[in-house]
């Protein structure tokens, strides 16, 4: 019987344990397909359609309004605001309410015993009903907890400001990515058609040469060398096409367009060179005052200083006020409802022992934040100087590429004239056109780098591309604000309020 009892107990224990086991089922593919369809709809819904050719500032405006990473930062900022609102409630007193029903299986009775004789001096009696209802409403407010909660709320407010600075950084990054992708896509839009036309001519020349070789017309060595030259030209054209074809896809991703959606870029006459009308020392001052990373470190230093104050506050005794109302349906009570209140001082003496170490740790955190900010300031100054050097170098490279493209254009024009009078062969003309096309590509990419390095100068200085308040949240209003701000920078006006 004992063995059966043990076996039953063991089986019951195994069943109980197996019932508590947690299992996870794989997500059904149909649910994943539904989620994918919903994502495709949500990613691109409520967007203004593209009308006409897309300018640079139109693309920037679409990226700032619709880019998913930018939307994420906006949501994080909203979350930080909600957390700040929530932390403010920690400063309120604790208010607890409870109500319920209490009962027991027998009477709560007791008697007394004489401490001198050890005999019972009172017959068993009770002063409490077996079943009763109770309710309490108690408020407790600790002055020390209020002080600590107030400092914590200030820290949470600084955390919200840090989120805003990180959002500024994301805006700067998006603007620079759009600028780079836009000018590369613009170069691609102008050159891809020329590359495709030249590749078609190369394929036709290869087919003619192969046909002559099959008919055993001409020197086979020259024919094979001719075909090899054409294949090498095709390889170079394919490399150029691959480098250019991805730029428009990258731009579409930045402005949150569906992949493969057709759009065109605005045309511009010539190659307008941006001018830098600002002293480098002025850009350095702006960078040290405005860069999001440095402003974030300023807030981190303030949070570290607040942590030191919290450590000091915890060394103090706490003054606690309490007040409450109570109810008990016990029929033996003379007063079934009553109020009480009190004041008491609490002091965790172990905080006195650990307090100095906590203060030292908090002060060390302040020192680390100070050293981190200084190191970051040096890195920011270096970035400003690197951006300035890149801008001037990009301008020199563009001038060189522009001269080379002009020269190759003149050469290919002479080659076409000679080819028309049959002074040169098809391969030599194709090679000349290929050289001219490569020179155009280098010129356009150099110009894209010039425009990108110009924008990087202002990004390295931490200058916001948009004013604090926008007159309109529509794409046209955002694009106009971007254009106005960049025009003022080019004039040398860096005032943030302008």
Number of C-alpha atoms within 10 A of each C-alpha: 6 7 8 9 10 11 12 12 12 12 12 12 12 12 11 11 10 10 9 9 7 6 6 5 5 6 8 8 9 9 10 11 11 10 12 12 11 11 12 11 11 10 15 15 10 9 13 11 7 14 8 10 12 16 16 20 22 23 25 30 25 23 27 25 18 21 21 17 16 19 15 12 18 15 12 17 21 15 14 21 18 12 16 20 14 12 19 16 13 16 19 15 16 13 13 11 12 10 13 9 11 11 11 10 7 9 14 13 11 11 11 13 12 10 9 6 8 9 10 12 12 11 10 11 12 12 13 15 18 14 14 15 14 16 15 17 15 17 15 18 19 20 17 20 18 16 17 20 19 19 18 21 21 17 22 21 20 21 21 22 18 22 21 20 21 19 21 21 18 17 23 23 15 20 25 19 17 26 24 23 23 27 25 27 25 22 23 25 18 15 20 18 12 15 20 14 11 19 21 13 15 23 15 12 18 20 13 13 19 16 12 15 17 10 9 11 11 11 10 13 10 11 18 14 11 18 21 13 18 24 15 12 19 19 13 14 20 15 10 18 17 12 11 21 15 15 20 25 17 19 23 23 15 24 21 20 22 13 11 9 8 10 13 15 19 11 12 9 5 6 11 9 12 13 11 16 11 14 9 15 12 12 22 21 12 18 25 20 15 18 21 25 20 22 18 20 19 17 20 21 21 17 23 23 18 19 23 20 17 21 22 18 17 20 21 16 16 20 15 16 16 17 15 17 15 17 16 17 17 17 12 11 12 7 11 13 14 11 12 10 12 10 12 10 11 12 14 12 12 9 17 15 11 13 18 14 13 19 18 13 16 21 18 14 19 21 15 14 21 17 12 14 20 14 12 16 20 11 11 21 19 14 19 23 17 15 21 21 14 19 23 15 15 21 21 14 18 23 15 14 21 20 14 17 22 14 14 21 19 12 16 21 16 13 21 19 13 14 15 10 8 10 10 14 12 17 17 17 20 22 18 20 21 22 18 22 22 19 21 22 22 20 24 24 22 24 25 23 23 25 20 23 25 23 21 25 24 23 23 25 25 25 23 22 22 19 15 10 9 11 11 11 12 13 20 14 15 23 21 17 21 21 18 16 21 20 12 13 19 16 13 15 14 19 11 13 7 10
